[in-house]
Amino acid sequence: MYSRKLPYLLLLPSALFLCVFFLYPFVLVAWQAFVTDTGELTSEYFMEMATHWKFNTALINTLLLALAVVPFQIVLALYMATLVNGMKRGRDLILYIWTIPLGISDLAAGIIWLAIFEQTGFLNSFMQSLGFIEEPIGFLGYQNKGTIFVAIMLAEIWRATAIVLVILVAGMGLIPKEYYEAAEVFGASRWKQFTRITLPMLKPSLQTAMILRVILAFEVFAVVVALGGTNLPVLMGEIYTWQYDLRDSSVAAAYALVVLAISIGFTLLIMWGLRTPKGARV
Amino acid sequence: MAEINIKQVAKQFGGTHALHSIDLTIADQEFLVLLGASGCGKTTLLRIVAGLETATSGEVWIGGHRVDKLAPRDRGIAMVFQNYAVFPHLTVYENIAFGLRMAKLPQAEVDKRVNRTADLMHIENLLSRYSGQLSGGQRQRVAVARALATEPAVLLMDEPLSNLDALLRMEMRAELKTVLAESKTTTIYVTHDQVEAMSMADRIAIVNEGRIVQAASAVEVYRNPAEHFVGSFIGNPPMNFLDATALGDGWWDVAGTRIKGPSVKQNKLQFGIRPEDISVHSPKTSNPQDSPSATIRVLEPLGSHLLASCKVDNQMLRVVLDSDASVKAGDPLHWSPVADRIRWFDPATALAIL
């Protein structure tokens, strides 16, 4: 029964699936972004996108958000994973509790944080009842871009740190205990054990977690819409606006390609930055 | 100077006693082997000295300082692990340098020590490799080099050779012995392999069910086992044990023969003799009174000698015969023990009687 072709045959369904539902739409999008209705190759959609006044703001906001959120999430998740792995009892319970936000959609997460920050929200009524403020503050007003940014950051960190945590906890569990014992015997402090053993041996998990998070960070949308409306434009929001409000799929497609290019660029950067030297793999 | 003192160290895991109040002193520069079957507590004892395990009670002193409350890194020890624990993400060089980097030695000194220990362990050409590119034997060498590079006062080795194949193990055994003799460290070495223990140790501590039953030189534990267990554990084949019944005046009946033994009150003793401490006579020259007869059941030609498993008085007796002895299964065998090699054991306590 076994033949050389069998593995390829088994891979065929998933390959077909990817072609139909990923590659084909991708080609369509690329076509829309580069080709006019009359079938000529053009860069006019990209020009339109890039010269629009919101493009730079959206690009910078998206990059800044990713830059502010992802490193913080990685550090926080590393710390949480270390705590969880050091626990003798109740480890699973804590892990379940910490991963609850994973079960909440990003729009719902945005609305939860909106309920905290809005004019009549929990934060305002809390501070008011304690007498810290006389009247409610409009945290999310258009003149307070900084607080909107911070609120989105908080919501994103609350919502999506758990996925990093899960990946890192699994990765840490794979590091044999004896390496820590050896490091301990040879004089490494707790901190040194973390930097000299845990971090380097966690590279593959860190790589996965960071790529996943960075890609998702560039696609941030619902949380931003819930908390900032259109006050804080991001790339994904612009795609939506161009597609549905301005009814111009070609410019929307151009935007989509920009998001794709940034994602690929950062993925390659992370893969290169966290590469394992040949031979150093376990 | 790093004498190790283990004082009344006990360890319990839940309700089970892994170690019962161990007292042991290892002299400066001594090579002590902890020998025992798996699960006897020898590794636990080593890990307590290392600080990787905490004793339930008792004290550990190294070089005149009490260390049992200290972290492993503050005890001035180095260790070789059973599975080597060579860091896969570091090169051989950085593995050997690990302890030196932690001690923040200057790069020149690190370089000097790494190169010296690498030369010593014959891995100087592997320094830029990663552990994944090494064989088991090479990894073992890296693990030993890493430990020696820190020039430790105390070196702890946990079954370091058990993952190597037989030939490599023999080679490494001799090499380790030479290297460690030069390094002048106090060494505790855990193994379940008695040949390894006897060939390397200054002194062997035999561990059984959480107790040290005898701590003495290789020859001493072999010739004068302190307990029935030691006689049956050390030696391949192990010591023979036969029931002895008192005849009075220090004479004992062993399988139908009168043998001079200790004058003690007990009625029953166990007579112990090593298979090679038995002499065999031809039937004509022997007097049936003082040479008991056994029946050969199985013969195993082992090259250097012939091992005969015999039945005597319904008990098992193994005898080492000359490799060209002309005997066959079913033959009677007239034997007598070499008088000064006999050991007597109290069947109630299993302890040897002198």
Interface residues (C-beta under 8 A of the other chain):
Chain A: P176 E178 Y179 E181 A182 A183 E184 V185 F186 G187 A188 S189 K192 R196 I197 P200 M201 K203 T276 P277 G279 A280 R281 V282
Chain B: A50 G51 L52 A71 P72 R73 I77 A78 M79 F81 N83 A85 F87 P88 H89 L90 F98 G99 M102 A103 R129 Y130 G132 Q133 R146 T150
